[in-house]
Amino acid sequence: MVKKPAAPVYVLGVGMTKFIKPRGKVDYTELGFEAGIKALLDAQITYDDVDQGVACYCYGDSTCGQRVFYQFGITQIPIYNVNNNCSTGSTGLALGRQMIGGGMADCVMVVGFEKMFPGSLQTFFNDRENPIGTSASMMRDTRGVTNAPSAAQMFGNAGREYMERYGAKKEDFAEIARVNHEHSKRNPYSQFQQEYTLQQIMDSPTIHEPLTKLQCCPTSDGGAAAILVSQAFLDAHPNPKIKEQAILIAGQCLATDAPSLFSRSSIDLMGFEMTQRAARTALAEASLAPADIKVCEVHDCFSANEMIVLDALGLSGKIGTAHEMVRRGDITYGGRVVVNPSGGLISKGHPLGASGVAQCAELVWHLRGWANNRLTPDTAAALQHNLGLGGAVVVTVYKRADGKSNVKVASEEVGKRNGLGYNPAVVAKGFTREQVDRVRSQKHRSDWALGETEKKVDSRF
């Protein structure tokens, strides 16, 4: 039994960088700093208000989190470094919520960042057991091994099994990718913003059937941050109108694999049952059913995973019918639910430590009504799904703090409310040095710790 926090926890501020191709030109210190400053500005607080920090990343040496957080201030707060594969960012959010809900903090800052290598994911420690080696062995025994990247094989095999069991076609998986790419046009933070036809997606190079290149997420550099607060912190905020933008974490569950992981099913091997458990637990805590969800961000590292996740989350209504949902147009605007309005990992990109926090930012902007160029109107709740093989999954359900449905807010009004002069949901801009000075620690800052980071970030705007 997963116990829910004893007290409500809110997302008060969010911020993110553009997700970009990994070319080694931007360091993780810059990515974390930019995202963190934006989140602090959004929450209208200073770093001195933060009780605990959570840093989320997969690729980097120990204590990268301190290196990032010290740029905001050296306030001697606890800083935790989290690595939970592709669900790292949402795991950080879950930890922050537990801290606040359990009375250990009133304000937690979660920063996810990743500086990656080009190409498919790599294994760096070859002198010890691979943590997903047992899964790889199961794949080898059941489906064999090809020269394709291992992750593409695993998820592609799940897609193959879905076709064999339920009658899905290659076109159904390609349609998922087509929708994600089309959505990405309206997300200024997306690594790719190009629309493709279904045929173009199907004609792109095959990676591992049924997956083609345009159905696979890219490696990316990027950062995202969120400020989580308690009810007491929210009530005491000097700006009483800040409650209008606070988003309640109404339900959340971090789950790991069940014994079915090794059932010899390629779908089960991708964590199907743990996603089911996490979704049911989070929705029950939020007193909602899958039918109540109108917008969601799901872990579409490959189109095949989005297909099986639609079933596992209960969004398709019945297991084995997700492809029918796709064919009806029920995963985009005008359909049953808008899935990945950000463009998803397939188009937005997938910097592992930042992805889960970026999903949070996207849904927060939707529920506030700020994502006005891609909004799903009259939305009262939103769902986030973030998966990591090995394994862990986090499903989170968000609601507005006032209990109302979202209403589109004009960008001019957003700019007035947040004091930035622009709407960060629809424009990927930066900040001024005065704004940085406003939110960094007023008591315990270190220019030595900041170094040249601010100048480097500023030069990219």
C-alpha positions in Angstrom: 0.0 0.0 0.0 1.4 3.4 -1.0 0.6 6.0 1.7 -0.3 9.5 0.5 1.3 12.6 2.0 -0.5 13.9 5.1 -0.7 17.4 3.7 -1.3 18.9 0.3 1.7 19.7 -1.9 1.7 22.3 -4.8 3.8 23.1 -7.8 4.3 26.8 -7.5 7.0 27.5 -10.1 8.4 25.8 -13.2 11.0 26.6 -15.8 12.9 24.8 -18.5 15.5 25.3 -21.2 15.2 24.5 -24.8 16.0 20.9 -25.5 18.9 20.7 -27.9 21.0 18.3 -29.8 23.9 17.0 -27.7 26.9 18.6 -29.2 29.0 19.3 -26.1 28.5 23.1 -26.4 26.4 23.7 -23.3 27.4 22.3 -19.9 25.0 20.9 -17.3 25.9 23.8 -15.0 24.3 26.2 -17.5 21.3 23.9 -18.1 20.5 23.6 -14.4 21.1 27.2 -13.7 18.8 28.5 -16.5 16.0 26.1 -15.5 16.3 26.9 -11.8 16.3 30.7 -12.2 13.2 30.5 -14.4 11.4 28.3 -11.8 12.4 30.7 -8.9 11.2 33.7 -10.9 7.9 31.8 -11.7 7.3 31.1 -8.1 8.3 34.6 -7.1 10.6 33.5 -4.3 14.3 33.6 -3.6 16.7 30.6 -3.1 16.7 31.5 0.6 13.1 30.2 0.8 14.2 26.7 -0.4 14.5 24.1 2.4 15.8 21.2 0.4 17.1 20.6 -3.1 16.8 17.5 -5.4 19.1 17.2 -8.4 18.1 14.8 -11.1 20.6 13.4 -13.7 21.9 10.1 -15.0 25.2 11.1 -16.8 27.7 12.8 -14.6 29.9 12.4 -11.6 28.7 12.4 -8.0 27.5 15.7 -6.5 26.7 17.4 -9.8 23.6 18.5 -7.9 25.6 20.6 -5.5 27.6 22.1 -8.3 24.3 23.3 -9.9 22.6 24.4 -6.7 25.6 26.3 -5.3 25.2 28.7 -8.2 21.9 29.8 -6.6 23.4 30.1 -3.1 25.4 28.1 -0.6 22.8 27.9 2.1 23.8 24.5 3.7 20.4 22.9 2.9 20.3 19.1 2.1 20.8 18.4 -1.6 20.0 15.0 -2.9 21.3 13.5 -6.2 18.8 11.2 -7.9 19.5 8.7 -10.7 16.5 6.4 -11.6 17.1 5.9 -15.4 14.6 7.7 -17.6 12.2 8.3 -14.7 14.8 10.3 -12.8 13.1 13.7 -13.0 9.7 12.5 -11.9 11.4 10.5 -9.1 12.8 13.8 -7.9 9.3 15.3 -7.9 8.0 12.3 -5.9 10.8 12.7 -3.3 10.1 16.4 -3.0 6.4 15.7 -2.5 7.2 13.2 0.2 9.4 15.6 2.0 6.8 18.3 2.1 3.8 16.0 2.7 5.6 14.3 5.5 6.4 17.7 7.2 10.1 17.7 6.6 10.1 20.8 4.4 7.9 23.6 3.2 9.7 24.4 0.0 11.7 21.9 -2.2 13.4 22.8 -5.4 13.8 20.0 -8.0 16.2 20.6 -10.9 16.7 18.0 -13.6 19.5 18.3 -16.2 21.3 16.2 -18.6 24.4 16.6 -20.9 24.3 13.6 -23.2 26.4 12.0 -25.9 25.2 11.9 -29.5 23.7 8.6 -30.7 21.9 5.8 -28.8 22.3 5.3 -25.0 25.7 3.9 -23.9 26.9 1.7 -21.1 30.0 3.0 -19.3 30.7 0.4 -16.7 31.6 -2.8 -18.5 33.4 -4.5 -15.5 30.2 -5.2 -13.6 26.6 -6.5 -14.1 24.4 -4.3 -16.2 21.3 -3.3 -14.1 19.0 -4.3 -16.9 21.1 -7.3 -17.9 18.3 -9.7 -16.8 15.9 -8.0 -19.1 18.3 -8.1 -21.9 18.8 -11.8 -21.4 15.0 -12.3 -21.4 14.8 -10.4 -24.7 17.6 -12.6 -26.2 15.8 -15.8 -25.1 12.4 -14.7 -26.4 13.0 -12.5 -29.5 16.7 -12.8 -30.3 19.1 -9.9 -30.7 19.9 -7.7 -33.7 22.4 -4.9 -34.3 19.8 -2.2 -33.5 20.2 -0.2 -30.3 19.1 -2.3 -27.4 16.4 0.1 -26.2 14.8 0.2 -29.7 14.9 -3.6 -29.7 13.1 -3.9 -26.4 10.4 -1.4 -27.1 10.1 -2.5 -30.7 9.6 -6.1 -29.6 6.8 -4.9 -27.4 5.2 -3.3 -30.5 5.6 -6.5 -32.4 3.8 -8.4 -29.7 1.1 -5.8 -29.6 0.6 -6.4 -33.3 0.5 -10.2 -32.9 -1.9 -10.1 -30.0 -4.3 -7.3 -30.9 -4.1 -6.7 -34.6 -2.3 -3.3 -34.6 -0.6 -2.3 -37.8 2.7 -0.5 -38.6 0.6 2.5 -39.6 -0.8 2.8 -36.1 2.6 3.2 -34.5 3.6 5.7 -37.2 0.4 7.6 -36.5 1.4 8.1 -32.9 4.7 9.6 -34.1 2.9 11.8 -36.6 0.7 13.2 -33.9 3.6 13.9 -31.6 5.6 15.7 -34.4 2.5 17.7 -35.3 2.1 18.8 -31.6 5.7 19.9 -31.4 5.2 22.8 -33.8 3.6 24.7 -30.9 6.2 24.0 -28.3 9.0 26.5 -28.3 11.2 24.2 -26.1 11.0 21.2 -28.5 14.2 19.9 -30.0 12.4 19.2 -33.3 9.4 21.2 -34.5 8.9 19.8 -38.0 5.7 18.2 -39.1 5.7 15.0 -41.1 3.2 13.0 -43.1 2.3 9.5 -42.1 4.1 8.2 -45.2 7.3 10.2 -44.4 7.4 8.6 -41.0 6.9 5.1 -42.3 9.5 5.7 -45.1 12.2 7.0 -42.7 15.0 4.4 -42.0 13.9 1.3 -40.1 15.5 1.0 -36.7 13.8 -2.2 -35.4 10.4 -3.1 -36.8 7.8 -1.6 -36.4 9.9 1.4 -35.4 11.4 3.8 -37.9 13.8 6.6 -37.0 11.0 9.2 -36.7 9.3 7.0 -34.1 12.3 7.1 -31.8 13.2 9.8 -29.3 16.5 11.6 -29.8 19.2 12.0 -27.2 19.2 15.6 -25.9 20.8 18.2 -23.7 18.3 20.1 -21.5 17.2 21.2 -18.1 13.9 21.7 -16.2 13.0 22.8 -12.7 10.0 22.9 -10.3 9.3 24.5 -7.0 7.2 22.4 -4.7 5.6 24.0 -1.6 3.3 23.3 1.3 -0.1 24.8 2.1 1.5 26.9 4.8 4.1 28.2 2.5 1.5 29.0 -0.1 -0.7 30.8 2.4 2.3 32.9 3.7 3.5 33.9 0.2 3.8 37.8 0.0 1.8 37.8 -3.2 -1.7 36.6 -2.4 -2.6 36.2 -6.1 0.1 33.5 -6.5 -2.4 30.9 -5.5 -4.0 31.4 -9.0 -1.0 29.6 -10.5 -0.4 26.9 -7.8 -1.1 23.4 -9.1 -2.0 20.6 -6.6 -0.3 17.2 -6.9 -3.6 15.4 -6.3 -2.2 11.9 -6.7 1.1 10.3 -7.3 2.7 6.9 -7.2 6.3 5.7 -7.8 6.2 2.0 -8.5 8.7 -0.7 -9.5 8.3 -3.9 -11.4 6.2 -6.9 -10.5 7.2 -10.6 -11.1 5.4 -10.4 -14.5 8.4 -8.5 -15.7 9.9 -11.9 -16.6 6.7 -13.6 -17.9 8.4 -13.9 -21.3 6.1 -11.3 -22.7 7.8 -8.4 -24.5 5.1 -6.1 -23.3 5.5 -7.1 -19.7 9.3 -6.7 -20.1 8.7 -3.0 -20.6 7.1 -2.5 -17.2 3.4 -2.8 -18.1 2.2 -4.0 -14.7 4.1 -1.3 -12.8 2.6 1.4 -14.9 -0.9 -0.1 -14.3 -0.2 -0.1 -10.5 1.1 3.5 -10.5 -1.8 4.8 -12.6 -4.5 3.1 -10.5 -2.9 4.3 -7.3 -2.4 7.9 -8.4 -5.9 8.2 -9.9 -7.5 6.7 -6.8 -5.7 9.2 -4.6 -6.9 12.0 -6.8 -10.5 10.5 -6.7 -10.5 10.3 -10.5 -10.9 7.8 -13.3 -9.0 7.6 -16.6 -12.1 9.0 -18.3 -11.6 12.2 -16.3 -8.2 12.9 -17.9 -8.3 15.3 -20.9 -4.6 16.0 -21.3 -1.5 14.0 -20.4 2.2 13.7 -21.0 3.3 10.1 -21.4 6.7 8.4 -21.8 6.8 8.0 -25.6 10.5 7.1 -25.8 9.3 5.1 -28.8 5.9 5.1 -30.4 5.5 1.4 -29.4 5.7 2.4 -25.7 3.1 5.1 -26.1 0.8 2.4 -27.6 1.1 0.0 -24.6 1.0 2.8 -22.1 -2.4 4.0 -23.4 -3.6 0.6 -22.3 -1.7 0.4 -19.0 -3.0 3.8 -17.9 -6.6 2.9 -18.7 -7.0 5.6 -21.3 -8.0 3.2 -24.0 -10.7 1.8 -21.9 -9.8 -1.8 -22.5 -6.5 -3.5 -22.9 -5.7 -4.3 -26.5 -7.7 -1.3 -27.9 -5.1 1.5 -27.9 -4.5 1.1 -31.7 -8.3 1.6 -32.2 -8.0 4.8 -30.1 -5.2 6.0 -32.3 -7.2 5.3 -35.5 -10.2 7.3 -34.2 -8.0 10.3 -33.7 -8.5 10.1 -29.9 -5.0 11.0 -28.9 -5.0 14.6 -30.3 -7.1 17.7 -30.4 -10.8 17.0 -31.0 -10.5 13.5 -29.7 -10.8 11.6 -26.4 -7.6 12.9 -24.8 -4.7 15.1 -25.9 -1.6 13.0 -25.5 1.8 14.8 -25.4 0.8 18.3 -26.4 4.5 19.2 -25.9 5.4 16.8 -28.8 6.5 14.2 -26.3 9.9 12.7 -26.0 9.8 11.8 -29.7 9.9 15.5 -30.8 10.6 17.5 -27.6 13.7 15.3 -26.9 14.8 13.2 -24.0 17.5 14.5 -21.7 17.0 11.8 -19.1 17.2 13.7 -15.8 15.1 16.6 -17.1 12.3 14.8 -19.0 10.1 14.1 -16.0 10.4 17.7 -14.7 9.7 19.0 -18.2 6.5 17.0 -18.3 5.4 18.6 -15.1 6.1 22.1 -16.5 4.0 21.4 -19.6 1.0 20.2 -17.6 1.3 23.0 -15.1 1.2 25.5 -18.0 -1.9 23.8 -19.3 -3.8 23.8 -16.0 -3.0 27.5 -15.5 -4.3 28.3 -19.0 -0.9 29.7 -20.0 -0.2 27.2 -22.8 -2.7 29.1 -24.9 -1.3 28.0 -28.3 -1.9 24.3 -27.6 -4.5 24.4 -24.8 -7.1 21.7 -24.1 -9.9 23.9 -22.7 -12.0 23.1 -19.7 -9.4 20.8 -18.3 -9.6 20.1 -14.5 -7.0 17.4 -14.2 -3.9 16.3 -16.1 -1.8 13.1 -15.9 1.9 12.5 -16.2 3.6 9.2 -16.9 7.4 8.8 -16.8 9.1 5.4 -17.1 12.6 4.1 -16.5 13.6 0.6 -17.4 15.3 -1.3 -14.6 12.8 -0.2 -13.4 10.7 2.6 -12.0 7.6 4.5 -13.1 6.0 7.6 -11.7 2.4 8.5 -12.5 1.3 11.9 -11.2 -2.1 13.5 -11.4 -2.4 17.3 -11.2 -5.3 19.6 -10.4 -5.7 23.3 -10.0 -5.5 24.5 -6.4 -8.8 26.3 -6.8 -10.5 23.1 -8.0 -11.7 24.8 -11.2 -11.1 24.0 -14.9 -8.5 25.9 -16.9 -9.3 29.0 -18.9 -7.1 30.4 -21.6 -5.0 33.3 -20.3 -3.7 35.9 -22.8 0.1 36.0 -23.0 0.0 39.7 -22.2 -1.8 39.0 -19.0 0.7 36.2 -18.1 3.6 38.6 -18.6 2.0 41.1 -16.2 1.3 38.4 -13.6 4.8 36.9 -13.5 6.7 40.2 -14.0 8.7 38.8 -16.9 6.8 40.6 -19.6 6.3 37.4 -21.6 4.5 34.0 -21.4 7.1 31.3 -20.8 4.7 28.6 -21.9 4.7 29.9 -25.5 8.0 31.8 -25.8 11.4 30.3 -24.9 13.2 33.4 -23.7 15.6 34.2 -20.9 16.0 36.6 -18.1 17.9 39.7 -17.1 20.8 40.0 -14.8 18.6 42.0 -12.4 16.1 39.2 -12.3 18.9 36.7 -11.6 20.1 38.9 -8.8 16.5 39.1 -7.4 16.1 35.3 -6.9 19.6 34.1 -6.0 20.3 33.9 -2.3 20.3 37.3 -0.7 22.4 36.1 2.2 24.7 33.3 1.1 25.6 33.6 -2.5 29.0 32.9 -4.0 30.3 34.5 -7.2 33.1 31.9 -7.1 30.5 29.1 -7.3 28.6 30.9 -10.1 31.7 31.5 -12.1 31.0 32.3 -15.8 27.7 30.4 -15.9 25.4 33.5 -15.9 27.4 35.0 -18.7 27.3 31.8 -20.8 23.6 31.5 -20.3 23.0 35.1 -21.1 25.0 34.8 -24.3 22.6 32.2 -25.7 19.5 34.4 -25.3 
